Amino acid sequence: MASDGEWEMVGEKQVESPPEVYAQIESNSLKAASVQVNGKTLLYLLRPKKALPKTAARLCSANLSTRCSTCIKRIRSFAQLLGAEGKHVYLREELDDANVNALRSMRRQIKSSDPADYRLVLVDEKFFKANPKEVGPFCHVHFLQEEISDAQLSERLKKLKNYLNGSFENRFQRLVNGPSSLKVIQDVLPDLVRPDHWRGVVTWAVNLSARAEGRAWPEMAVHQKFDLMVYAMLTGRASDAVHLEMQQAANLVDFMDSAESREALKAMMDDRSKPETYQVSRVAERLRENRVASLCTVTLMWGLDGAPHQSDLDIHTVVNGTELYYANKQVGKCKLDFDANASSIEKHPAENISLNQVGTFEIMVNNFNNRDKKDVPFKMTVRKSGQEVAEHEGTWPRTRAKDNKMTVCRVTVLPEDLVEKPVELSEAEQKKLAAKEAEWSKLFGEPRALLASEADVELRLVSQSNGYAAKGAQQRFQELLQPKAKRRCLAERCKAEELDGFIQRVTSMGEGAAGRLEVDIRNFAPAYITRLETATDVLKSKIVVNVFQRKFELPQAPRGDEPSSARLDASWGLQPRATVRGFVKVHAQWFMVLENACLPAQQEWPLAGGMYPTNLKPEVHQHRSKWASFHSLVQPEANRRRGGSLIGSMLLGFPKFYFILDGKQVTVNANTVTQ
């Protein structure tokens, strides 16, 4: 406790605690959380990011310490720290004191199971030096230095701290909650072409899952989650600030999600253990989707494997002294090919710059809008003709200010980098490629995409009544003589207010003719359905929907997580108000077919066949890269089968849809209809 010279004046006075209370809380044994690895121990505490109520906590701390400024700060800080078994490490004594009880009550209000709400505090030499027993001639509230963390473990965890900020929680959760799936992955290792490529990360993940002892991640307290995360960081391979097992574990999560059989799992693991890494293949896929043909590209990706994805990261560089970025998309021969998350949020955002001229370019990242309010991990992939792909990883800290751009790497483009180099294959690689091509020819043949027609699906046609005015007087008189239809019961009326019920109401399969159904095309995203043909049965479904998310980009498979920014226009052969011909359900979602619609020929609507890797059966998963490339190579052909083409809009991704029924607007919400 300090002398009068270190007193702090507190505006509002409460009842001061007696000196014997301070005597009991001044010196404390520290029961920290601990993780042991190879006989070494790391000790740590958890501090909530949310502080105690400032004024009230300061008053209580002042009353406990006779207004010593150092003790006031320490009491408020120590009171929140969590240690072993998630218990508070300070004010644990059985003291019946008003100020102690008030502080305990305050800290009980701050409770969360989200790791992102806490900071890890290492119990090392630095911790005790920051909180010494004595400052000058005076003693203060302190912890006894009975044990400290192993120096090597402490240093390792400091470098890997970004993995503990909540950004990777989804990956931790998937690994911890998937012991049975990890066991399947472990069991197929002996059958792989390159088992050693996966053995380390699989063993690490299995041990991590076993440490959870069967507890599910959502049911764990925050101290239990940190125990697993700290253990994960202290085991496995790490290189400086990169935990190699944690990075590679992203593949394990993908295997859990995508593999539908042991054979499919083995094919995926062998495919991804090739020198061409998974990240490189993801980049290549995005470049294909956006028809980027440059020989030298720099691609920024974030939101990978469950990491924060809502922020608006932007890639920047300087060309000929002028900044190249989203607001200035072309400088010299270099250009920004595609941007992400500016106005609408993508689940897997990516941006790309093509460097089409000689020079050295500083590649920077800016977080224009940190919607996630978290640290945002990202990856930068540099690709040059005939050279190995270079990857750079980074994290935009939550506290870093907007426009404080982060330099990620420097890329030098030489004249020879702008000349396409032929790929040279070894004899073994040539034989393997030939065998794979022979298998492709046998299974796929020459894939075709035909614009689907009404004959390919079960189309529910809209009932087009002629309206009351078109009826003759005699017909209207006869209708007056007919008994009125029985009013529908409540269940039937409620059914008509759901989307399924609304469609039933307006189609020929419902009860009674609906009338004329139209839409304002500016309210709907363009889409069309293709029917795929292959040599053998390699597809989960031959009927595929292609939806335009944005203009100038290839159509995608339907997605409900991001509303499309593209809208139908005259390019699709439609008037501003178009007639709805009918509806068809494709993979449990409704597709609206419009009368007289046709595919556009304009460049802003690049057409594609509908070759999505997720539609392949597991046994042909090894061909997914080539299949995906055919998406842009195969154009939809006219279908000679009877019936109109299936062109219109997918009723997905928007909270509501607007129809015009007999001249009156009807708003159809996701689950209800209002009129």
Secondary structure, DSSP 8 states (H G I E B T S, - for coil): ---GGGB---SS------HHHHHHHHEEE---EEEEETTEEEEEEEEESS---HHHHHHHHHHHHTTBHHHHHHHHHHTT-B-GGG-BSSS-S----HHHHHHHHHHHT---S-GGGEEEEE-SHHHHHHS-SEETTEE-SEEE------HHHHHHHHHTGGGGSSTTHHHHHHHHT-HHHHHHHHHHGGGSSSHHHHHHHHHHHHHHHHHTTT--GGGS-HHHHHHHHHHHHHSS-EETTEEHHHHHHHHHHHHHHH--SHHHHHHHHHHHTSSS-HHHHHHHHHHHHTT---SSEEEEEESGGGS---SEEEEEEEETTEEEBTTB-EETTEEEEE--SSSS--SS-EEEEE--SSEEEEEEEEEEE-TT-S-EEEEEEEE-TTS--EEEEEEE-TTS-TT--EEEEEEEE-GGGGS-------HHHHHHHHHHHHHHHHHTSS-EEEE-BGGGS--EEB-----GGGS-HHHHHHHHHS-------HHHHHHHTSHHHHHHHHBTTSSS----EEEEGGGS--EEEEEEE-SSS-BS-SEEEEE-SSTTS--B---SSS-------GGGT--SEEEEEEEEEETTEEEEEETT-----STTS-------GGGB-GGGGGGHHHHHHHHHHS--B---SSS-B-EEEE--SSSEEEEEETTEEEEEESS-EE-
